[in-house]
Amino acid sequence: MLYDPIKWKMPVRESEVVEVLKAAKLRITQGWCNQGPSDEKGGVCVIVAIGRQVAGISHGVGAEALSYFEQAIQPPRLFGRFSPPDKQYAIDWNETPGRTKAEVEAAFDRAIALALASERDK
């Protein structure tokens, strides 16, 4: 058989949103801070990490990437519609005392998974 669809899959280019989230996560692994937008060691907050990746890309991509990140940090609903949690925003979540770099990286992983799932559903 000349064409085997399993062996010869064309590489799928990820959306710009997924690329932005992955690049922002990589930026966080190089240095993260939660006491303002950046620190003297070169660490940056979540908002700056995402924002720096969208330079030259449409602003909609940055907003969409931030939206996936904010979906990823929402607390689980314990009682469904009866106890809606307060929405958490990335900037406040990032600045929470005691927040760790590992938690931020894990949130980026969840955001990337959400974006990829959304792409598959289209």
C-alpha positions in Angstrom: 0.0 0.0 0.0 1.5 3.3 -1.0 -0.5 5.5 1.3 -0.8 4.5 4.9 -2.8 7.2 6.8 -1.4 6.3 10.1 2.3 6.4 8.9 1.9 9.4 6.7 0.0 12.0 8.8 0.7 15.5 7.8 2.0 17.6 10.8 -0.8 19.7 12.2 0.1 23.3 12.9 -1.2 24.4 16.3 -3.2 27.5 16.6 -1.6 30.8 17.4 -3.4 30.6 20.8 -1.8 27.3 21.7 1.6 28.6 20.5 1.2 31.7 22.7 0.3 29.7 25.8 3.2 27.3 25.2 5.7 30.2 24.7 4.3 32.0 27.8 4.7 28.8 29.9 8.3 28.5 28.7 8.9 32.2 29.6 7.5 31.5 33.1 9.9 28.5 33.5 12.8 30.9 32.8 11.7 33.3 35.5 8.4 34.0 37.3 7.4 36.6 39.9 4.3 37.5 41.8 5.1 40.9 43.2 4.3 43.1 40.2 4.8 42.6 36.5 8.5 41.8 36.6 11.4 41.6 39.0 15.1 42.5 39.0 16.0 38.9 38.2 14.0 38.9 35.0 11.0 37.0 36.3 7.6 38.0 34.9 4.0 37.6 35.9 1.4 35.6 33.9 0.0 38.7 32.2 3.4 39.9 31.0 4.4 36.3 29.9 1.3 36.1 27.7 1.5 39.7 26.6 5.1 39.4 25.4 4.2 36.5 23.1 1.5 38.4 21.2 3.6 41.2 19.9 2.9 41.3 16.2 -0.1 39.0 16.5 -3.7 40.2 16.6 -4.8 41.3 20.0 -7.6 38.7 19.8 -5.1 35.9 20.2 -3.7 37.4 23.4 -7.2 37.9 24.8 -8.2 34.3 23.9 -5.0 32.9 25.4 -5.7 34.8 28.6 -9.3 33.6 28.6 -8.1 29.9 28.5 -5.7 30.7 31.3 -8.4 32.2 33.4 -10.7 29.1 32.7 -7.8 26.9 33.9 -7.5 28.7 37.3 -11.2 28.7 38.3 -12.0 26.7 41.4 -14.1 23.6 40.9 -17.8 24.0 41.6 -18.7 21.9 44.5 -22.5 22.2 44.4 -23.0 23.2 40.7 -25.2 26.2 40.2 -26.1 26.5 43.9 -22.7 27.8 44.9 -21.1 29.7 42.1 -17.5 30.6 43.0 -16.2 34.1 42.5 -14.4 34.4 39.2 -10.6 34.5 39.6 -8.6 36.8 37.4 -5.1 35.9 36.3 -3.5 39.0 37.8 -5.0 38.5 41.2 -4.4 34.7 41.1 -0.7 35.3 40.1 -0.3 37.8 43.0 -1.8 35.5 45.7 0.7 35.2 48.6 2.1 31.6 48.7 1.5 31.0 45.0 4.3 28.8 43.6 5.9 28.6 40.2 4.8 25.0 39.9 1.2 26.0 40.3 1.6 28.6 37.6 3.2 26.1 35.2 0.4 23.6 36.0 -2.2 26.2 35.2 -0.5 26.8 31.8 -0.7 23.1 31.2 -4.4 23.1 31.9 -4.9 26.2 29.7 -3.1 24.5 26.8 -5.2 21.4 27.2 -8.4 23.5 27.2 -7.3 25.3 24.0 -6.4 22.0 22.3 -9.7 20.5 23.3 -11.5 23.5 21.9 -9.6 23.2 18.6 -10.6 19.5 18.3 -14.3 20.4 18.9 -14.3 22.9 16.0 
